[in-house]
Structure formats: C-alpha cells, structure tokens
C-alpha cells in the first residue's frame, strides 16, 4: 500500500514541516439572527466562541458535548466548508482551503444511502483529489481502492450497493474511502451512533490500524465512557472549550456539569446522571 501511494503525484496544499496537524486560534462562529447558516462578524448567536487548541500527528481525539454544542460546526470549520467569524485555522501550517489530506465522514442521517453507487465506487471517490477531475482512474488507483477495502475487511462488499450494507459496514467503507484518499486527518461525526457493540469494536479495530500511518483522528461522540477509555485526549465543548486533555482530567463532575447544565444531574459526590439525548436532530 505504501509503495503504491509513493507512486502517485502529490496534489493539494503542501505541508510545513514541524507544524501540528491541526491548530485553531481563537475561533468563533456567529450567526446572524434569522439567517440560515450564514456566519457574520456581528452576530450574537454563537455556535463556537473563542475556541483554541492544537492536535499533533497520530492523535485520536474524542469531541464530546451536548446537542447543539458546536461539534459538527467545528468539523465544518476544519474541512473549510464553513468560514469562522473570527480566528485562524491551520492544517499542517496552512489554511484549510485546498487540502486533500482531510477526510470528513458526516452523520449517517446526512447521507443519501439510496444513491445508486457501489462500495468500490464510493471508495474510488476518495481518489479524485489525487487523480484530478475528469480523469479516468488508473490500474494503480483501483489497486489502492482494493487495498483500502481489504484493510477495513470490506473487500467482499466491493460490488454491493452502499445502501445494502449495515450501519457498521457503511462506516468502514467510508473509512476505506479516507484510506484511498491518503487522508492524514480523519473527521468522523458520530460514527458510533446506532451501532451495536461488535460493530463499534470493528470501527475501533480499523482506527487502531491507522496509528502506524500517523493518521490523526477526531471523532464526535455522545458516549462519555468510550471517550475516556479509547481516546488519547477528550475535548469537551459547549460553544466554548470547557476542557481539553486526558479523559480523567476532562470528564470530572465539575466539567460535566458546566458543559451539560440541566441535562446533568448529580446523584452523589461521584455519580452523575446524563439525560441529554443524541437523537434530537440538532447541530452537534
């Protein structure tokens, strides 16, 4: 796989050596009153406010917080589909525009699974940034597609229509697309929602396999236990950065109460009850 990748001509924005994979400096996203997705420097409705952090190569970060906390907005800022009202975003030392090293997997509810496309075609979409538009895939591109599907144990699904797959299989296929893209920064927006335990474990096995490649992974999730147990660091958001660090340091009763407010109820000095739901359809 690595040898095949080295044969492909590099496209996209060059990376500055020695810089973090991702750095945000004082990012705010404000919306104009009554506007639908239009950011403004004079708005008072903040999706994110004064958010700053750094993420290094190879880290696996869990992004947690209540519904409407700004998790999905954060991902859209990183990808470059949404511009911040203020602040700076740097991917490997450069602005977010033009990168082909960023792979974004949105929430499953935002994808049209009825679209008539096969699994291998979905994964080949990850090669477009490398091949260029209006150019046919070469044999080595198809080799990379097959190798990517094999890494996520989905090669046997290559000819199936994407809508025929289970939720866990669909998530693995989109990770295969990121592998075919040669992504160095992978953003997964609530990939574990609705999956049973074996399917979640299959996703983590795939993510574990990305560590030797130095791929940086950010995962938005509502599962605080998994965030603490399976990630290097946890980012706790509620429009502002509540805390960012190890799971033990971040997921304290005080921080959780600050982030979840009325959705978090203290049962004792050490026990909390979270009544927040991940199924209300709000921006994460």
N, C-alpha and C positions, 0 to 999 in steps of 0.2 A: 504493500500500500504506500509506504513512504517513498519507495523508489518511483512509483508511478506519479506521485504528487510532484516530485522534483523535476519530472519531465515537462510539466505544464508551465507555460509562460505566465509569470506573475502579472496580475492586473490589480487595479484599485489603488487605494491610498497607501503610500509607503509608511513604514513604522519607524519611529525614532527609537534608537537603541537605548536601553536603560530606563525607559518610562513605564509607568504602571499600565496594565491592560486597560483599566478604566479609572478615570478621575472626574469627579463632579465638584465644582466650586460654586457654592452659594446659589444653587439652582432654585428658582421659584417659577411656578406656573400658575398664572392668574387668568381667570376667565371673565369676560365682560358680562354683566348682568343680562340674562335673557339670550345670550349668544350660545350657539351650538358648536362647541369645540373650537371656538376662536379665542386664542390667547391674546392678552393685552398687558402692557406695562402699567396700566392704571386701574386694572380690575381689583376687586376686593374679595372675590371668591377664589380661594387658593386651593388648588389640588396638591401642590407641593410648595413649601416655603423654606428658603434658606437651607437647602439640603447640600451637605458636603461630605465626601468620603473618597477613599481610594481602594481599589481591588487589584491585587497582584496576579500574575500569570499562574494558572493552575488551581486557584482557589475555588471552592464550592460554597456559595453564599445562599442562605435561605432569607427571603424577603417576606416578612410577616406583618400583620396588622389587620384591623377591622375592615369590613366592607367600606369602600369609598375612601380608603386611607391614602390612595395615590400610587399603589403598586403597579397597576397597568400603565398609568401615566408615566411613571419612572422608566418603564421599559420602552415606551414610545419615544421618550426623550433620548434614550441611549441609541436606539435604532436610527433616529433622525427624522421620524415621521411627524413629530411634534416639536415645535421650537419653544424653548423656555422664554418666559417673560424677562428673566434676567439670569445671569450666571453663565458659566462656561462648562462645556462637556469636552473631554479629551479621551480619545481611543488611541492607545499607543502614541500619545503625544500630539495627535491631530484631531481636528473637529470631526463630528460624527458623519458628515456627508461624504459619500463616495466609497466608504469601506465595503468590501465584500467579505470581510472576515467575521461579520456579525450575523448570527443566525437567530431568528426570533420565531418561537412557536406560540401562537396566541391560544387563548382558551378554546377548548373544543367547541363550545357553543357558537364561536365566531367563524367557524369553518363550514363551508358547504360540502358536506360529505356525499351529496348526491351527484356531484360533478363527475362526468364520465371520464375518469382518468385512472390508469393502473398504478400500482405501487411503484414499479420501476420508473414510470414517467414522473411521479411525484419526486422521487429521489433525483432524477436527472435534472429537475428544475433547480436543484442546488448547484449544478454545473454552469448555469447560464452566465454568472458573473465571471467565470474563468474562460468560457468559450467565446462569449460575446453574443449579442443579439443577432438573429437572422443568420446564424452559422450552424451547420449540422454537427451533432456530436461525432467525435471520432471513436475508433475502437478503444483507445485507452480511456476515454470518458466512460464508456459502458463498462469497462473493467473496474473503474473506480466505483461506479454505481453498484455493481455486484459485490465488490469487496465491502462496501459500506453496509449493504443489506446483510451480508454474512456476519459482520461484526455485531449487529443487533439481533442476530438469529432470526432474520426475516426473509432470507433469500428464497425460501419455498413459497413466499407470498407474492413474488415479483409480478406475476401476471394477473393477480386479483384486482378487482376494482376497489378503490380505497374505502368506499362506504360499506363493503362487505366485512371489514375487519372489526374486531373487538376494540374497545377503547384503549387497552394496553398495547395492542398491536399497532394501532394508529399512532400512538405516541412514539413507539420505537421506530416506525417508518419516518416520522418527521425528524427524529434524531439522526437517522441514516442520511436524510437529506442534508442535515448540517455537516455530517462527516464528508459527504460528497462535495460539499461547498468548501471544504477545508477550513471550516469555521474555527476561529480561535477564541471567540466569545459567544457563548450559547445562552439565550434567554428563554426560559420556559415559564409560561404564565399558567399557574395552577394545573400542572400536568397530572397530578395525582388524584384530582377530584373525580369521584365516581368509580375509581378503580379498586378492586379487591386487593387483599394483602399480597397474593402471589404476583399480581400484575405490577404492584408498586415495587416489589422486590426485583422484578425483571428490569424495571426502569433504573433502579439504583445499581444493578449489575452493569448496565450499559454505561451509566455515568462514572462508575468506578473505573471502567476500561478507558475512559478519556484522560485519566490522570497522567499516565505516562506520556501523552501527547502534549501536556501543558495547557489543555483547553480550560478556560475559565468559565464557570457555570453559575448563573443566577437563577434561582427557582422561587417563584411566588407560591406560597402555600399557606393554608389555614391550619395545618397540623403542627402544633407547637412541639409535641413530643418528637416527631421526626426532625423538625428543625434543630432541636437541641442535640439529637443523637447522631444525625447523619450528615451534618454540615460543618465546615471549618469555622464559619462565623455566621452570626444571625444579625440581620438588620430589622429593627423594629420601627415601623413607620406609622404615623397618623398625621399626614400632611407635613409634619416636621419629623426630623430624625429624633426619635425617643432614645434609642441606644443602638450601638453597633459594636459587636465584639463576640466573644465566645458565648455559647448558649447559656452556660451557667451565669455569666456576668450580665447578660441581657435580659433573660426571662425570669426576672425577680418579681415578687408580688408588687413592689412599688412601680416598676416599669410597666408591668401589665395593666395595672390599674390606671396609670397615666395614659396608656395607649388605647385601651378598650373602654374606659369610662364606665357607663352604666351597663355595658354588656358583661362586665367582670364583677363578680360578687365574692367577697371574702367570706369563707366558711370558718376559717381558723387562722392562726398565725402563719401556717404553712400551706393551707389548702385554699384554692380559688375555684370558682365555677364560672366557665365562659359560656354565655348564651348567645354569642354572635353566630350568625349563620353565613355560610358561603354560597347560598343559593338565592340571594335577593336580586341578582342581576345588576348590581351597581359596579361602577369602575373600581377595580381593586386597589 
